[in-house]
Amino acid sequence: PEGLNGHDKKHGLRRMGHTVKMQAERLADFKIQSLMGLRSELPDRWYEVRIIVERSPGHAVRNVAVPCLVILTFSFTIYAIPMSELGSRLENTATCLLAMMAFQGVVNEMLPPV
């Protein structure tokens, strides 16, 4: 019984009087695909809800891939600095390396534990 896709009260959760508002979706990178609910027979009073969500890849692209590409692009600027200024070249390389390491730490904190 699909509660989210049901059209009238005889379908799934809508039959029980429950509704799901599409505005209830608070996480921008997730989309609710299906919502299913099962209610036990009396005297047992339990209710099982199954939610199927889909995650859009846009969040990962914007928050992981784009910053990595920016840091990588910045690291290529060392080729524009003359070889005689070795200190400046090493400084830019070290800055890019530290930025990438810090960014990896932030991304690892965002990922769920496995």
C-alpha positions in Angstrom: 0.0 0.0 0.0 1.6 3.2 -1.2 0.6 6.1 1.1 2.4 8.8 -0.8 1.2 7.8 -4.2 -2.4 6.9 -3.3 -5.1 9.0 -4.8 -7.9 8.5 -2.4 -8.7 7.2 1.1 -8.8 3.5 0.0 -5.0 3.4 -0.7 -2.5 2.6 2.1 -1.9 5.2 4.7 -4.5 7.5 3.3 -7.1 4.9 4.2 -6.1 5.3 7.9 -6.5 9.1 7.6 -2.7 9.8 7.4 -1.3 12.1 4.9 2.3 13.2 3.9 2.8 16.8 2.8 5.5 17.1 0.1 6.8 20.2 2.0 7.8 17.9 4.9 10.9 16.9 3.0 13.6 19.0 4.7 16.8 17.5 3.3 17.4 19.0 -0.2 19.6 16.1 -1.4 16.9 13.4 -0.6 13.6 12.7 -2.3 10.9 10.5 -0.8 10.1 7.7 -3.4 7.7 5.6 -1.4 6.0 5.6 2.0 4.4 2.4 3.3 2.6 1.8 6.6 1.3 -1.3 8.2 -0.9 -1.4 11.3 -1.3 -4.4 13.5 -4.6 -6.0 14.5 -5.9 -5.1 18.0 -4.9 -5.8 20.9 -1.3 -5.3 19.6 -0.6 -1.7 19.1 2.4 -1.3 16.8 2.7 0.5 13.5 5.5 -0.2 11.0 6.5 2.6 8.6 8.8 2.0 5.6 10.3 4.9 3.8 12.2 4.6 0.6 14.4 7.6 -0.2 16.6 8.5 -3.1 19.7 10.7 -2.8 20.5 13.1 -5.6 24.1 13.3 -6.7 24.0 17.1 -7.0 24.9 17.5 -3.3 28.1 15.4 -3.7 29.1 17.2 -6.8 28.7 20.7 -5.4 30.2 20.0 -2.0 33.0 17.5 -2.8 33.9 17.5 -6.5 33.9 21.3 -7.2 36.1 22.2 -4.2 38.5 19.5 -5.1 38.7 20.8 -8.7 39.3 24.4 -7.4 42.2 23.2 -5.2 43.6 21.2 -8.0 43.4 24.1 -10.5 45.1 26.4 -7.9 47.9 23.9 -7.6 48.7 24.3 -11.3 49.5 27.9 -10.8 53.0 26.9 -9.6 54.0 26.4 -13.2 53.4 30.1 -13.8 55.9 31.1 -11.2 59.5 31.2 -12.4 62.0 28.5 -11.3 64.2 31.2 -9.7 61.4 31.8 -7.1 61.6 28.3 -5.6 60.3 29.4 -2.2 57.1 30.8 -3.7 56.5 27.6 -5.6 57.0 25.4 -2.6 54.8 27.7 -0.5 51.9 27.3 -3.1 52.4 23.5 -3.2 52.4 23.2 0.6 49.3 25.4 0.8 47.4 23.2 -1.7 48.5 20.0 0.0 47.3 21.3 3.4 44.0 22.6 1.9 43.3 19.2 0.3 44.1 17.3 3.6 41.8 19.6 5.6 39.1 19.2 2.9 39.4 15.4 3.1 39.0 15.6 6.9 35.8 17.6 6.5 34.4 15.2 3.9 35.2 12.2 6.1 33.2 13.8 8.9 30.2 14.2 6.6 30.1 10.6 5.6 28.2 8.1 7.7 30.1 5.5 9.6 30.4 2.1 7.9 
